[in-house]
């Protein structure tokens, strides 16, 4: 089985469900270049987003989120212009619900 598919299967084992959103954020790739992202779903532990840049499994990216600020995350899978990321540090629930309120409102 290709490495990307193995990691895709692994990434589907999540701690909790994701909340559906459609929210654009500014990110920075592993090379520190701008990385525009469209977050499609999110949880306190990670997210899935659309991304035009080619990213590899294991790449670390930084994302600027409302309320929370800059978070570092690791790309867990990458497939067809989408990436799944796990946050280095989980977002605390109070901040997460404030963040989510902004993401679904806009």
C-alpha positions as CSV (number, residue, x, y, z in Angstrom):
1,X,0.0,0.0,0.0
2,X,1.4,3.5,-0.9
3,X,2.7,5.5,2.0
4,X,0.2,8.3,1.5
5,X,-2.7,5.8,1.7
6,X,-1.4,4.2,4.8
7,X,-1.2,7.6,6.5
8,X,-4.6,8.5,5.2
9,X,-6.1,5.4,6.9
10,X,-4.3,6.2,10.1
11,X,-5.5,9.8,10.1
12,X,-9.1,8.7,10.1
13,X,-8.8,7.5,13.7
14,X,-9.7,10.7,15.4
15,X,-10.2,11.7,19.0
16,X,-13.5,13.5,18.2
17,X,-15.6,14.6,15.3
18,X,-14.7,17.5,13.2
19,X,-16.9,20.6,12.8
20,X,-17.7,21.6,9.2
21,X,-16.5,25.1,8.3
22,X,-15.5,27.1,5.3
23,X,-12.9,29.6,6.5
24,X,-9.9,31.1,4.8
25,X,-6.7,31.5,6.9
26,X,-3.2,32.6,6.3
27,X,-0.5,30.0,6.8
28,X,3.2,29.6,6.4
29,X,4.7,26.5,4.8
30,X,7.8,24.7,5.9
31,X,9.8,27.1,3.8
32,X,8.2,30.1,5.6
33,X,6.4,31.2,2.4
34,X,2.8,32.3,2.5
35,X,0.4,29.4,2.4
36,X,-3.2,30.4,1.8
37,X,-5.6,27.7,3.2
38,X,-9.3,27.1,3.2
39,X,-10.2,25.2,6.3
40,X,-13.0,22.7,5.5
41,X,-13.3,21.1,8.9
42,X,-11.7,21.5,12.3
43,X,-11.5,20.1,15.8
44,X,-9.4,21.1,18.9
45,X,-6.8,18.6,17.7
46,X,-6.6,19.2,13.9
47,X,-8.1,20.2,10.7
48,X,-8.6,19.4,7.0
49,X,-8.0,22.2,4.5
50,X,-7.7,22.8,0.8
51,X,-4.2,23.9,-0.2
52,X,-2.7,24.6,-3.7
53,X,0.9,24.1,-2.5
54,X,2.4,20.6,-2.6
55,X,3.0,19.5,0.9
56,X,4.5,16.2,2.1
57,X,3.5,14.1,5.0
58,X,5.4,15.2,8.1
59,X,5.8,18.9,6.9
60,X,5.2,21.4,9.7
61,X,3.1,24.5,8.9
62,X,2.0,27.5,10.9
63,X,-1.5,28.8,10.7
64,X,-3.0,32.0,12.0
65,X,-6.4,31.4,13.6
66,X,-8.8,33.9,15.1
67,X,-8.8,33.9,18.9
68,X,-6.1,31.3,19.1
69,X,-3.3,33.1,17.1
70,X,-0.5,31.1,15.4
71,X,-0.6,27.4,15.8
72,X,1.9,24.9,14.5
73,X,0.6,21.7,12.9
74,X,2.0,18.6,11.2
75,X,0.7,17.4,7.8
76,X,-0.7,13.9,8.5
77,X,-1.9,13.3,4.9
78,X,-2.0,15.1,1.6
79,X,-4.3,14.1,-1.3
80,X,-5.7,15.9,-4.3
81,X,-5.2,19.5,-3.1
82,X,-6.4,18.7,0.5
83,X,-4.3,18.2,3.6
84,X,-5.1,16.8,7.0
85,X,-3.2,18.3,9.9
86,X,-2.7,17.6,13.6
87,X,-2.1,20.6,15.8
88,X,1.1,20.5,17.9
89,X,-0.9,21.5,20.9
90,X,-4.6,21.0,21.2
91,X,-6.8,24.2,21.4
92,X,-8.4,24.5,24.8
93,X,-12.2,24.1,24.6
94,X,-13.2,27.6,25.7
95,X,-11.0,29.1,22.9
96,X,-12.1,26.5,20.4
97,X,-15.8,27.3,20.8
98,X,-15.0,31.0,20.4
99,X,-13.0,30.2,17.3
100,X,-15.7,28.0,15.9
101,X,-18.3,30.8,16.5
102,X,-16.2,33.1,14.3
103,X,-15.6,30.5,11.6
104,X,-19.2,29.6,11.2
105,X,-20.5,33.2,11.4
106,X,-18.3,34.6,8.5
